[in-house]
Amino acid sequence: MFTYYFVLRQKKIAIVLAMVLVPGLNVKYNNHSIQHWQKGEWNGYHISAKIMHAPPRGLVYAIYYTALAVIAIPVNLVAIVILSRGNCGLSKCISQYLLSMAVTDLLVILTAVMLNRIPAIYFPGSFLSITPICSFSIALIYAARDSSVWLTVTFTFDRFVAICCQKLKARYCTHRTAGIVVSTVCALACLINVPWYFLHEPIFIIDNVPWYCKRRDISNSFILWPIFDWVDRILTPCLPFILVIVFNALTVRYILVASRARKRLRSCSTGEKQSDPENENRRKSIILLFAISGCFILLWMPYVVNFFKTRIEKYQVGYTVNGFSDPRFILTESANVFQLLSCCTNTFLYVVTQNKFREQVKAMVKYPFNQLHSLINLRKA
């Protein structure tokens, strides 16, 4: 039996806790056990938006996040390999954006699911819960998420320019410009989220080792913190969500007007209806845009709604989130579920909307079987 003592200081209260590390660990504090703490039921330590380590509990979350990791990592790797080859029938500019989006989506899954959700569910109290590692993980999650979101915005804007702004298209919709835009977005996303590493403190300390993360209570002492918090929330997800909707609405409006005008001109010149190759090419190019943008809007909608709902409720007196069974926590985690799901849908959209991409996927799936068949035939010979 090993007994450890640690001091937890919160609001000038010093409490010495005895932790008995034996099978069926049971730590008492005010007649509450560690199991109660895991449920968010310790007095004075209700789960709230400030406690970043709080993992979702339950079989549903365990199955979902495991399945998400198992599916999302391979499909994003497949997209990265295929898009990097450049044999999908897409321009270099479009391929650059899609490749970057696949890489950042993979990073979101690795940081938010593999290094955060799954360890918290299956391995609570692992070294990933040490405060410096936990803080670094949080900063990485925000940086990867912001990069993924804003690359979707830049791709939508690129397609808006290509379809609606013919004079700007030749200068902006190039492989070089796409590379500059992608590099700038990723660099800014990393730079903007650096403060998250310094804005957390440990929940408690054991043998001088800080554990878990919660936001520092500096809202009253540091005037820039509320500004940073609001700017961060506006930049992701509010502004990207609005921009994607606006760019797509303008694109749809332009396409409808241009299509009607071309139909009138062609009917007047030929006197009969004929197929329009330009309209067909335009239709194929916008299917991918609307598929990606529509999926983004649909899966981020719960997150945006929950954001505004939470912001309004926080101004109400007595706002708390009492454990993992609280409807507020369930709504927040459900929004996170849909938001993380958006990081594995793009590859499936490429398969559905792009014939050459679909052919490349089939070739990749058949490749190991073809090699095995060839090896068997070689040995028989």
URWOHU-V653223 format. One record per pair of residues at least 4 apart in sequence whose ideal C-beta (glycine too) atoms are under 7 Angstrom apart, sorted by the first residue. I is the first residue (numbers start at 1). GAP is how many residues later the second one is. If there is no record, write none. Layout:
I;GAP, I;GAP
//
This chain:
1;19, 1;21, 2;19, 3;15, 3;17, 4;15, 4;202, 4;203, 5;11, 5;13, 6;11, 6;198, 6;199, 6;200, 6;201, 7;7, 7;9, 7;198, 8;7, 8;9, 8;196, 9;4, 9;5, 17;10, 17;12, 19;8, 19;187, 20;6, 21;4, 25;9, 26;7, 26;8, 27;6, 27;7, 28;5, 29;13, 30;13, 32;4, 32;5, 32;9, 32;10, 34;4, 35;4, 36;5, 36;6, 37;5, 37;8, 39;284, 39;285, 40;6, 40;7, 40;14, 40;282, 40;283, 40;284, 41;282, 46;274, 46;275, 46;276, 47;4, 47;7, 47;274, 47;276, 47;277, 47;282, 48;272, 48;273, 49;261, 50;164, 50;165, 51;163, 52;86, 52;148, 52;161, 52;162, 52;163, 53;76, 53;81, 53;150, 53;159, 53;160, 55;62, 55;65, 55;66, 55;69, 56;5, 56;268, 56;277, 57;4, 57;267, 58;4, 59;4, 60;4, 61;4, 61;60, 62;4, 62;59, 63;4, 64;4, 64;273, 65;4, 65;48, 65;52, 65;53, 65;56, 66;4, 66;52, 67;4, 68;4, 68;45, 68;272, 68;273, 68;276, 69;4, 69;40, 69;44, 69;45, 69;49, 71;4, 71;273, 72;4, 72;37, 72;271, 72;272, 73;4, 73;33, 73;36, 74;4, 75;4, 75;269, 75;272, 76;4, 76;26, 76;29, 76;30, 76;33, 76;268, 76;271, 77;4, 77;29, 78;4, 78;269, 78;283, 78;286, 79;4, 79;23, 79;267, 79;268, 79;271, 80;4, 80;19, 80;22, 80;23, 81;4, 82;6, 82;275, 82;278, 82;279, 83;5, 83;12, 83;15, 83;16, 83;19, 84;15, 86;6, 86;9, 87;269, 87;273, 88;7, 88;266, 88;268, 88;269, 88;272, 89;267, 90;4, 90;5, 91;4, 92;4, 92;83, 93;65, 93;80, 93;81, 93;82, 93;85, 94;4, 95;4, 96;4, 96;79, 96;82, 96;83, 96;86, 97;4, 97;54, 97;57, 97;58, 97;61, 97;81, 98;4, 99;4, 100;4, 100;51, 100;82, 101;4, 101;47, 101;50, 101;51, 101;54, 101;245, 102;4, 102;244, 103;4, 104;4, 104;40, 104;43, 104;44, 104;47, 105;4, 105;43, 105;238, 105;239, 105;241, 106;4, 107;4, 107;37, 108;4, 108;36, 108;37, 108;40, 108;232, 108;235, 109;4, 109;5, 109;234, 110;4, 110;5, 111;4, 111;5, 111;26, 111;29, 111;30, 111;33, 112;4, 112;5, 112;29, 112;228, 113;4, 113;5, 113;227, 114;4, 115;4, 115;13, 115;22, 116;4, 116;21, 116;25, 117;4, 118;4, 119;4, 119;7, 119;9, 120;4, 125;4, 127;6, 128;5, 128;6, 128;9, 129;5, 129;82, 129;83, 130;4, 130;79, 130;80, 130;81, 131;4, 131;69, 131;71, 131;79, 131;80, 131;81, 131;82, 132;4, 133;4, 134;4, 134;78, 134;79, 135;4, 135;62, 135;65, 135;78, 136;4, 136;61, 137;4, 138;4, 138;58, 138;62, 138;75, 139;4, 139;54, 139;55, 139;57, 139;58, 140;4, 141;4, 142;4, 142;51, 142;54, 143;4, 143;46, 143;47, 143;50, 144;4, 145;4, 145;91, 146;4, 146;43, 146;46, 146;47, 146;89, 146;90, 147;4, 147;38, 147;39, 147;42, 148;4, 148;195, 149;4, 149;87, 149;88, 149;91, 150;4, 150;35, 150;39, 150;90, 151;4, 151;31, 151;34, 152;4, 152;92, 152;140, 152;144, 153;4, 153;87, 153;90, 153;91, 154;4, 154;27, 154;31, 155;4, 155;137, 156;4, 156;88, 156;91, 156;92, 156;133, 156;137, 157;4, 157;90, 158;4, 158;15, 158;20, 159;4, 159;92, 159;130, 160;4, 160;87, 160;90, 160;91, 161;4, 161;7, 161;8, 161;11, 161;12, 162;7, 162;11, 163;88, 163;91, 163;92, 163;119, 163;123, 164;86, 164;87, 164;90, 165;4, 168;4, 169;4, 172;5, 174;4, 175;4, 176;4, 177;4, 178;4, 179;4, 180;4, 181;4, 182;4, 183;4, 184;4, 185;4, 186;4, 187;4, 188;4, 189;4, 195;4, 195;33, 199;16, 199;17, 200;13, 200;14, 200;15, 200;16, 201;13, 201;15, 202;8, 202;9, 202;10, 203;8, 203;9, 203;11, 204;7, 205;4, 205;5, 205;6, 206;5, 218;4, 218;7, 219;6, 219;7, 224;4, 225;4, 226;4, 227;4, 228;4, 229;4, 230;4, 231;4, 232;4, 233;5, 233;74, 234;4, 234;5, 235;4, 236;4, 237;4, 237;63, 237;66, 237;67, 237;70, 238;4, 238;66, 239;4, 240;4, 241;4, 241;56, 241;59, 241;63, 242;4, 243;4, 244;4, 244;49, 244;52, 244;53, 245;4, 245;52, 246;4, 247;4, 248;4, 248;42, 248;45, 249;4, 250;4, 251;4, 251;35, 252;4, 253;4, 254;4, 255;4, 255;27, 255;31, 256;4, 257;4, 258;4, 259;4, 259;20, 260;4, 261;4, 262;4, 262;14, 262;17, 263;4, 264;4, 265;4, 266;4, 266;8, 266;10, 267;6, 270;4, 275;5, 276;4, 277;4, 278;4, 279;4, 280;4, 281;4, 282;4, 283;4, 286;4, 287;4, 287;66, 288;4, 288;65, 288;66, 289;4, 290;4, 291;4, 291;58, 291;62, 292;4, 292;54, 292;57, 293;4, 294;4, 295;4, 295;47, 295;50, 295;54, 296;4, 296;46, 297;4, 299;39, 299;40, 299;42, 299;43, 300;4, 300;39, 300;42, 301;4, 302;4, 302;32, 302;33, 302;36, 303;4, 303;32, 303;35, 303;36, 304;4, 305;4, 306;4, 306;25, 306;26, 306;29, 307;4, 308;4, 309;4, 310;4, 313;6, 314;5, 321;5, 321;7, 321;8, 322;4, 324;5, 326;4, 327;4, 328;4, 329;4, 330;4, 331;4, 332;4, 333;4, 334;4, 335;4, 336;4, 337;4, 341;4, 345;4, 346;4, 347;4, 348;4, 349;4, 350;4, 350;7, 351;6, 351;7, 351;10, 354;4, 355;4, 356;4, 357;4, 358;4, 359;4, 360;4, 361;4, 362;4, 363;4, 366;4, 367;4, 368;4, 369;4, 370;4, 371;4, 372;4, 373;4, 374;4, 375;4, 376;4, 377;4
//
